[in-house]
């Protein structure tokens, strides 16, 4: 079988014999051909747990709309016009609306990237800015000790709307909801405090009911106050297949349930070889982001197996702290020891990778320097075909295979 995997802005292919292929982990059909804009309007007309925007917002109020940054696949440009037009109908002019791109711990964006995120029409109509971790307002501290420091453009708004897509998150359970606020609009210190909860039991992909880290996110979000959200679920082509609007908890949980039914895929057995990709640009801009596919793939590979991780990583490792941890460690064990001694944002990704390396080899298909790839305990390849041939050689040509073309969004569940 000839299989395709998104890679950067293109694709890579590999041939896998049917006798070796245990399963292709693909999302359920999202109901192809859905009218995305009609679905957005439907969600805005039928909010969960709140009134419609036109009833909630009043003339004279300053409104901040929080959107995802360039590392996320959320097509904010498709939804912002709908929201801004409704705010206009509520009596709020464009001049009282600010769109804030939630950077979290990511780099600042260019003007061109902000235009691409918001769409040219919205960029020309309203103020569009990055969140600023150096200019924040404190709302307090959560019960678990996380300082709730929020970028000023969001903190000082009278009303707040959060826009994002919902997908599995390897320790927050799911993206979306209040996550746009914490860590999206916060400071490195606050993010570090929240993310140290990743070591707690229950801080895993797909779990939200007993996830202390998610509970901390929601507590922080409630302290700030969010009046309305619009969360969407995307298909494998990054098209909107379902939208939920309204209360930041109730609407978000509905989206999580829909996502779990769409992307949670049962498997009967783990495989010798797992081939996974983030699905291409922008999710594989760097290894920091591509790691999300790796963390889901670990649930599908047997101990002693091989994970072939395909991500262009055109921006390299991504993040100075992450790079320092990955390049300076003498072994994966050292990374795990280090995170246990002191949680450091960025280092947490390195430790998560190290925990996978304890169970399986990782063959990295990327554009990064092979010497660098070897230095961070991976085996470098330029093509999936080459990596697959090497993996099959390890298993004498009889390795069983599971493929995950949308690894960051597809969660294997062992039956």
C-alpha positions in Angstrom: 0.0 0.0 0.0 1.2 3.5 -0.9 0.7 5.7 2.2 0.9 9.5 2.3 2.0 11.7 5.2 1.9 15.5 5.5 5.4 16.9 5.7 6.0 20.7 5.7 3.9 22.1 2.9 4.1 18.9 0.9 3.8 15.1 1.4 6.0 12.1 1.8 5.0 8.6 0.7 6.0 5.1 1.8 5.0 1.6 0.6 3.9 -0.8 3.3 3.0 -4.4 2.6 -0.6 -5.2 3.7 0.5 -8.2 5.7 2.5 -5.9 7.9 -0.1 -3.2 8.4 -2.0 -3.7 11.6 -4.0 -0.5 11.3 -4.1 3.0 9.8 -5.2 5.3 12.6 -7.4 7.8 10.8 -10.1 10.1 12.2 -13.7 9.3 11.5 -15.2 11.1 8.6 -16.2 14.6 9.6 -19.1 14.6 7.2 -17.2 15.9 4.2 -18.5 18.8 2.3 -19.9 20.6 5.3 -20.5 24.3 4.8 -18.0 25.7 7.4 -19.6 29.1 7.5 -23.1 27.8 8.0 -21.7 25.6 10.9 -20.1 28.7 12.5 -23.4 30.6 12.2 -25.3 27.7 13.6 -23.1 27.5 16.7 -23.3 31.2 17.2 -27.1 31.1 16.9 -27.3 28.1 19.3 -24.8 28.9 22.1 -24.4 26.4 25.0 -25.1 27.8 28.4 -25.3 31.5 27.4 -27.2 34.0 25.3 -26.2 34.9 21.8 -23.4 37.6 21.4 -25.9 40.3 20.5 -27.6 39.9 23.9 -24.5 39.4 26.0 -22.5 42.4 24.8 -23.5 46.1 25.2 -22.5 49.4 23.6 -19.5 51.1 25.2 -17.8 47.8 26.2 -14.2 47.1 25.1 -13.9 43.6 23.8 -10.8 41.4 23.5 -11.0 38.4 21.2 -8.3 35.8 21.9 -7.1 33.7 19.0 -4.4 31.0 18.5 -1.0 31.9 17.2 0.7 30.7 14.0 1.8 27.3 15.5 -1.8 26.2 15.7 -4.1 25.1 12.8 -7.1 27.1 14.0 -8.5 29.0 10.9 -9.3 32.1 12.9 -9.8 34.1 9.7 -12.8 32.0 9.0 -14.6 32.9 12.2 -13.5 36.4 13.2 -15.7 38.2 10.7 -18.8 36.4 12.0 -18.0 37.4 15.6 -17.0 41.0 14.8 -20.2 41.5 12.7 -22.3 40.3 15.6 -20.5 42.6 18.1 -21.2 45.5 15.6 -24.9 44.5 15.7 -24.7 44.6 19.5 -23.6 48.2 19.2 -19.8 47.7 19.6 -17.8 49.4 16.9 -14.6 48.0 15.4 -12.6 50.6 17.3 -13.6 49.0 20.6 -12.5 45.5 19.5 -9.0 44.1 19.9 -7.9 40.7 18.5 -5.1 39.2 20.6 -3.0 36.3 19.3 -2.2 34.1 22.3 1.5 33.3 22.2 1.9 31.3 25.4 5.6 30.6 25.4 6.1 30.9 21.6 7.9 33.6 19.6 6.5 36.9 18.5 4.9 37.0 15.1 5.4 39.1 12.0 2.8 41.5 10.6 2.4 39.2 7.7 1.7 36.3 10.0 -0.9 38.3 12.0 -2.6 39.2 8.7 -2.7 35.5 7.8 -4.1 34.6 11.2 -6.8 37.2 11.4 -7.6 37.6 7.7 -7.0 40.8 5.8 -10.5 42.1 6.3 -10.3 41.8 10.1 -6.8 43.1 10.2 -7.9 46.2 8.4 -10.9 46.7 10.6 -9.7 46.1 14.2 -6.6 46.2 16.3 -4.6 42.9 16.0 -1.7 42.2 18.3 0.4 39.5 20.0 0.0 38.8 23.7 2.8 40.5 25.7 4.3 38.5 28.6 6.1 41.6 29.7 3.0 43.6 30.2 0.5 41.7 32.4 -2.1 42.3 35.1 -2.3 39.9 38.0 -5.8 38.5 38.9 -4.5 36.4 41.9 -3.1 32.9 42.4 -4.8 29.6 41.9 -5.2 27.0 44.7 -2.3 25.1 43.2 0.0 28.1 43.2 -0.2 29.3 39.6 0.0 33.1 39.4 -2.8 34.4 37.1 -0.9 37.1 35.2 -2.7 38.0 31.9 -1.6 40.2 29.1 -2.9 43.8 29.5 -5.0 43.9 26.3 -7.0 41.0 27.5 -6.9 41.8 31.3 -8.3 45.4 30.9 -11.0 44.5 28.4 -14.6 44.7 29.7 -15.6 41.5 27.9 -13.6 38.6 26.5 -14.2 36.0 23.8 -11.9 33.0 23.2 -11.6 31.3 19.8 -9.7 28.1 19.2 -9.7 24.5 18.0 -10.0 21.5 20.2 -7.6 18.6 19.8 -5.9 16.1 22.1 -3.2 17.6 24.3 -0.6 15.4 25.8 -0.9 16.7 29.4 -3.8 19.2 29.4 -6.1 16.5 28.1 -7.5 18.7 25.3 -6.7 22.1 23.8 -9.4 24.8 23.7 -11.6 26.4 26.3 -9.8 28.4 29.0 -6.5 27.3 27.6 -6.5 30.4 25.4 -6.2 32.4 28.6 -3.8 30.1 30.6 -1.2 29.5 29.2 -2.2 31.4 26.1 -2.1 35.0 27.4 0.2 34.6 30.4 3.8 34.7 31.5 6.6 32.1 31.4 6.6 31.9 35.2 2.8 31.3 35.3 3.0 28.8 32.5 5.8 27.0 34.3 3.8 26.8 37.5 0.8 25.3 35.7 2.8 22.9 33.5 4.6 21.4 36.4 1.4 19.6 37.1 2.1 17.5 34.0 3.8 15.0 36.2 0.6 14.4 38.2 -1.4 11.2 37.6 -4.2 12.0 35.1 -2.4 14.6 33.2 -2.6 12.7 29.9 -4.2 13.1 26.5 -8.0 12.7 26.4 -8.5 13.0 30.1 -10.3 16.1 31.5 -12.3 14.8 34.4 -9.4 13.9 36.8 -6.7 16.1 35.3 -5.3 18.5 37.9 -3.4 20.5 35.3 -6.7 21.2 33.3 -8.4 22.0 36.6 -5.8 24.6 37.2 -6.3 26.1 33.7 -10.0 26.3 34.3 -9.6 27.9 37.7 -7.3 30.6 36.2 -9.7 31.2 33.4 -12.6 31.7 35.7 -10.6 34.2 37.8 -10.0 36.3 34.7 -13.5 35.8 33.3 -14.4 34.8 29.7 -17.8 35.7 28.5 -18.1 33.6 25.3 -16.1 31.0 23.4 -16.2 29.6 19.9 -14.3 26.3 19.7 -14.2 24.2 16.6 -13.1 20.6 15.6 -11.1 20.3 12.4 -10.8 17.3 10.1 -7.6 16.0 8.7 -7.5 18.7 6.1 -7.9 21.4 8.7 -11.5 22.2 7.7 -14.1 22.9 10.3 -16.5 20.0 10.8 -18.1 21.0 14.1 -18.4 24.2 16.1 -19.5 24.9 19.6 -20.1 28.3 21.1 -21.1 29.8 24.5 -20.0 29.0 28.0 -16.2 28.4 28.2 -16.7 25.1 30.1 -19.9 23.7 28.8 -19.3 24.5 25.1 -15.7 23.3 25.4 -16.7 19.9 27.0 -19.2 19.3 24.2 -16.3 19.9 21.7 -14.1 17.5 23.6 -16.7 14.8 23.5 -17.2 15.2 19.7 -13.4 15.2 19.2 -13.0 12.0 21.3 -15.6 10.2 19.1 -13.9 11.4 16.0 -10.2 11.0 16.7 -9.9 8.5 19.5 -9.1 5.2 17.7 -9.1 1.8 19.3 -6.3 -0.7 18.6 -6.1 -4.4 19.4 -2.3 -4.7 19.5 0.7 -2.4 19.7 3.0 -2.5 16.7 6.8 -3.0 16.2 6.9 0.1 14.0 4.7 3.3 14.2 4.9 5.8 11.4 3.5 9.2 12.5 3.3 12.8 11.3 1.8 16.0 12.6 0.0 16.3 9.3 2.4 19.0 7.9 2.6 22.8 8.1 2.1 24.6 10.5 2.1 21.8 13.1 5.6 20.5 12.1 7.4 23.9 12.1 9.8 22.7 14.7 10.5 19.7 16.9 8.8 21.4 19.9 5.5 21.2 18.1 6.1 17.9 16.3 6.7 16.2 19.7 2.9 16.2 20.1 2.6 13.5 17.4 5.3 11.5 19.1 3.6 11.6 22.4 0.4 10.1 21.0 2.4 7.5 19.0 4.0 6.1 22.1 0.6 4.6 23.0 0.7 2.5 19.8 4.3 1.1 19.8 5.4 -1.9 21.7 8.4 -1.8 24.1 11.6 -2.1 22.1 9.9 -0.9 18.9 10.5 2.0 16.5 8.6 5.3 16.1 9.2 7.0 12.7 8.5 10.6 13.4 8.0 12.7 10.2 8.2 16.5 10.6 10.0 19.0 8.4 11.1 21.1 11.5 12.1 24.0 9.2 12.7 26.2 12.3 14.8 23.5 14.0 14.2 22.5 17.6 12.1 25.5 18.6 12.7 27.2 21.9 16.1 28.0 23.5 15.4 26.1 26.8 14.2 23.0 24.9 17.2 23.2 22.7 19.6 23.6 25.7 18.1 20.6 27.5 18.1 18.4 24.4 21.6 19.2 23.2 23.4 19.2 26.5 22.1 16.0 28.1 24.4 13.0 28.1 21.4 10.6 28.1 17.6 10.4 28.2 17.9 9.4 31.8 19.6 12.7 32.6 16.6 14.6 31.2 14.1 12.6 33.3 16.3 13.2 36.4 16.5 16.9 35.7 12.8 17.4 35.3 12.1 15.5 38.6 14.5 17.8 40.4 13.1 21.0 38.9 10.3 21.7 36.5 11.4 24.1 33.7 9.2 25.1 30.9 10.7 23.9 27.6 12.6 21.2 29.5 9.3 19.5 30.1 9.2 18.6 26.3 12.7 17.2 26.4 11.7 15.1 29.4 8.6 13.9 27.7 10.7 12.8 24.7 13.2 11.1 27.0 10.4 9.0 28.5 9.5 7.8 25.0 13.1 7.0 24.3 13.2 4.7 27.3 10.6 2.5 25.6 11.4 2.8 21.8 13.8 4.1 19.3 12.9 7.3 17.4 13.8 7.7 13.7 13.4 11.4 12.9 12.5 12.3 9.3 13.3 16.1 9.1 15.2 18.8 7.4 17.5 19.3 10.5 21.2 18.6 10.5 21.8 14.9 10.9 24.6 15.6 13.4 22.2 17.5 15.6 19.5 14.8 15.3 22.0 12.2 16.5 23.1 14.4 19.3 19.5 14.5 20.7 19.3 10.7 20.7 17.3 10.2 17.4 18.3 8.5 14.3 18.2 10.9 11.3 16.6 10.4 7.9 15.5 12.6 5.1 12.7 10.4 3.9 10.0 8.2 5.4 10.9 5.5 2.9 14.5 5.4 4.2 13.5 5.3 7.8 10.9 2.5 7.1 13.5 0.4 5.3 15.9 0.7 8.3 13.1 -0.1 10.8 12.1 -3.2 8.9 15.7 -4.3 8.7 15.7 -4.2 12.5 12.8 -6.6 12.6 14.2 -8.8 9.8 11.5 -7.6 7.3 8.6 -8.8 9.5 7.8 -5.7 11.6 4.2 -5.0 12.2 3.1 -1.4 11.5 0.6 1.2 12.7 0.4 4.5 10.8 -0.7 7.8 12.3 -0.8 10.5 9.5 -2.4 13.0 11.9 -0.5 11.9 15.0 -1.1 15.0 17.1 -4.8 14.7 16.7 -5.3 10.9 16.8 -5.1 9.1 20.1 -4.6 5.3 20.1 -6.6 3.5 22.7 -5.6 -0.1 23.5 -8.7 -2.3 23.8 
